[in-house]
Amino acid sequence: MTPEERRAFVREHRTAVFGYGRANDGPAMSVVYYAMDDDDTILVSTLAQRGKARAVERHENVSLCVLDEKWPVTYLQVYCRATVDTDPVAAGNLAMTIAGVMTGRPLDEAVRPLVIEGARKEGRVVVRLRPYATFETPPLHVYEETDLPLLVRATSASLPWDATST
């Protein structure tokens, strides 16, 4: 994928698996809806007391596996440096955006005060993810026996987010 294709893939999808290191035990993964702003920052809404926000406070490196939602599953793994933004206005505005992502259409502006107040009551924060590298593997799937000879996997490697060649 080119840098433009990677950005388009992230912009055109809405669900991802958010991966982060836990203080104890193994890595954690959480399915999230997300949005992407104009400067390539991926935005995730979460509660300040949830594991995602606490993990980012401990260590900034996280991963986001952006899912295609079609079968066979296509994905793009995005490695990011994350920060937590506790601004209640930003958290409320992102909650409004994410609700639109969930419904598949922008919400009526009349509900904005309700959504923003709900985000404030829940203690929502914005996790800002700045991509620095990606990992991609094209999907391979068997639909019938004649597909088996085509099921040949190649190795993949991480690429910088702005890499121009694969």
N, C-alpha and C positions, 0 to 999 in steps of 0.2 A: 504494500500500500504506500502511496505517496503521503506526504504530510496533509495535503488537502483531503485525500480519501479517509485518513484517520480522523481528522476533525469532523468530516461529514458523517462518518459512522457514529461517532459519539453524539453529535447533534441530532441525528435522525432516530435515535433510540431513546428509551426511557427507563429501562431497568438495568440494574447491575448488581453484582455481588461485591460488597465492600469488604476487603480483607485487611486485617490489622493484627499486630502482635498483642497478645494478652499479657498481663502482669504475671500470671501463673498459667500453667497448662500450655497447650499448643495454640496456633493461630486461630483467630475467630473470623467468621464470615457472616455477613448479614445482607439479605436482599434489600435493596433500596431503590426508590425512584430518585432521579436527579435532574438537574438542569445545567445548562452550560451558558456562561455569559459571553460577551463579545471579545474578551481578551483570553479565551481558552481556559478560563477557570471553571472547573466542574464544581457544582454546588450541591451539597447534601444537607437536608434538614434533619436534626435529631434533637433529643432532649439533652440538656447539659449534663445530666447525671447518667446517661447511657454510656455503654462501653466504648462506642466509637469516639465520642468527645473526650473521654478520659484517656483513651489510648493515644490520641493525637497529642494531648498535653504531655504524655510521657515520651513519645517518639514521633517525629513528623512523617516518616516514610510509611505509606499505605499503598494498597493496590485496589484497583477497581476493574472488575471483569464485566465489560459492557456486553449485554446479551442482545441477540437479534430477535428473540421471541418467535422465530419461525423454525420449522423442522426441515432439514437437520440444523441444529443450533450452530450459528456462526457467532464468534465472539472476538473481542479485542481486549487484551489485558493492558491496562494503563497503570504505570507506576507513577506515583505522585508524592509531592511534598505537601503536607496538609497543615492548616492552621484552623483554629476555632475562633469565630467571630461572635462575640456575645451581644452585639448591638441588637436591641429588641426590635427596632424598625426593620433592619435587614432581615432578621429572623421571620418577622411577620410577612414581609414582602415575599420572601422565598417560600413560605408556607402557602401563600396565594398562588405562586407560580407552580409549585409542586402539585397542589390540588388540581390545577389545570392540566398538568402532565398526566395525572392519574385518570382524569375524565376524558382526556384526549382532545380537549378544547379549552380555550381560555374561559375562566369563570366570569360571570357578570360582575362588574365593578361594585354593584350594590352590596355584595357579600364581603368585600374587602375588610370593613371594620370588624365583622364577626370573626373572620379568619385570623386577623392580626391579634385580636383580643384572645382568641383561643391559643395562639402560639405563645403569647405572653404568659397566660395562666399555666401552660405546660412547661414553661422554662425552656423553650426551643432556642437553639443556636444554629449558626451556619458553619458547616465544615467546608472550607475552601480548599480544593485540590488543584495543585499546579502540576500538570503532567511533565515528566522529564524523560520517560522511556515507554516503549510499548513492546508487546509480544503478541504475535499473531500466528495462527495456524489455520489454513483453509479447512472447511469442514469436509469430511469424507463420510459417506454413508452407503450402506448396502440396501437397495430396494428389492433386489432379486438376485438369484444365484449368479447371473451373468455379470453382475457388478463386482464380484469378488476379485477378479484379476486387476481391477482398477484401484483396489484398496491398498495403495502403497503410500506409506507415510514418509515424509522427509523430515530432516531435523529443522528446527526453527531457532531463532536467536532473538534476543532483545535488541531493539533499535532505539536510538534517541527519538524523542517525540517529533523533532523537526528533520529527521533523516530523509534524504531524497531518494535513496535506493534501498532495496530489500536484499 
